Amino acid sequence: MSEETKREPDLKQKIIMVAGACILVIFFTFLAVRSFNTINLKRYIKLSYSGASGYATPVFEVDQEALVLRLVGTRPSEEALNEAKAFAASLTATSDAKDIANRDSYLVTLSWNEDIASKMGKSLTGQKFQVKAKGIDTGKRINVFEKVMVNMAGLSPDASLVLENRWDDEYLSTLTFVADKYSNIANGDAIQITCQQDRAELGRRGLIAESMTTLYKVENLSSYAKASDVSMSLVEEISKEAQRTIVSETADSTFRMLYKATGNTNYLRDRNTETAGEIEELGVYYLERKEGTEYSSLAQNRLVLLYSSVISNEEHDEKIYFAFTYPNAYLGTDGAFNLNHENPTKSYTCGNDEEALEASEVSGLSDSYRITKLK
């Protein structure tokens, strides 16, 4: 075989190798150009979450600076740079997902200005993609009733309730609380209090409510006293006070006791120098309102003290009858019997008919009250 014949295959082989190398260069150049012009927009979406796991909402942020750099490279023209910035500003990410928990999967959709995108000549991918949630905070556990004050007013079993939200937190201070009972409350009652806010709404703010309802046990309310609770030592004190009042009221020259008790205008012509004497205690009664009484506005109980006294004005003498009435005696939280007897001048009525006065203040009330004679 000649030398020339031997060299011919070597030349062909070299040509094939060079041609192959050129093809590879062209191929990889094509891939590089294609790769440069294909942008996966998903990579430029920053993801965080608002709310606690189970109630979270995704929050998306576009990394506009990194995206612009990827779109135009390091030495862009002013026109290309402006287009890239406008496109990055138009890019948004949305999802219909809500109340997301860790490990939940949900769909994210990207949208952008198509007109700007077409001018850039880029191939854009990642318009829709799935996300598996992770890293969501478990939330802060709270007792929503911790700063709710239950204010009681009145006596058992007619007490009333007012709820007061004392949260300092801006959001928690807006929560509304309701009770299943606001009036006619007695010691031993269990009042259910409910937070009206949706539990999920709390969770979306990163707060995990331990419970949305709680029971409030009513105790230590003052309660209306029964006849068996009456303190006779206090009754004696009130009786002495009442007798002093008969004397002082009769001596008061701003009105005439005889005219007040009888309505007889002849007493207006007599000397206004009245005195009270021969005061006698006629009876002390304790009245307790019967359950189911039609007139619920009646006092729960009444302590009634009856007296007679001879009222004189230097010209005439007449026996006058007095009834001192003190409503709503109660047992304090310490169990002590008490009632308001600070203003006896406003607590009595009087007349010259003993039976009529007794009936109006005691026996005539038997349909509404159980009557106990104390002395």
Secondary structure, 3 states (H helix, E strand, C coil): CCHHHHHHHHHHHHHHHHHHHHHHHHHHHHHHHHHHHEEEHHHHEEEEEECCCCCEEEEEEECHHHHHHHHHCCCCCHHHHHHHHHHHHHCEEECCCCCECCCCEEEEEEECCHHHHHHHCCEEECCEEEEECCCCCCCEEECCCCCEEEEEECCECCEEEEEEECCCCCCHHHCCEEECCCCCECCCCEEEEEECCCHHHHHHCCEEECCCEEEEECCCCCEECCHHHCCHHHHHHHHHHHHHHHHHHHHCCCCCHHHHHHCCHHHHHCCCCCEEEEEEEEEEEEEEECCCCCCCCCCCEEEEEEEEEEEECCCCEEEEEEEEEEECCEECCCCCEECCCCCHHHCEEEECCHHHHHHHHCHHHCCCEEEEECC
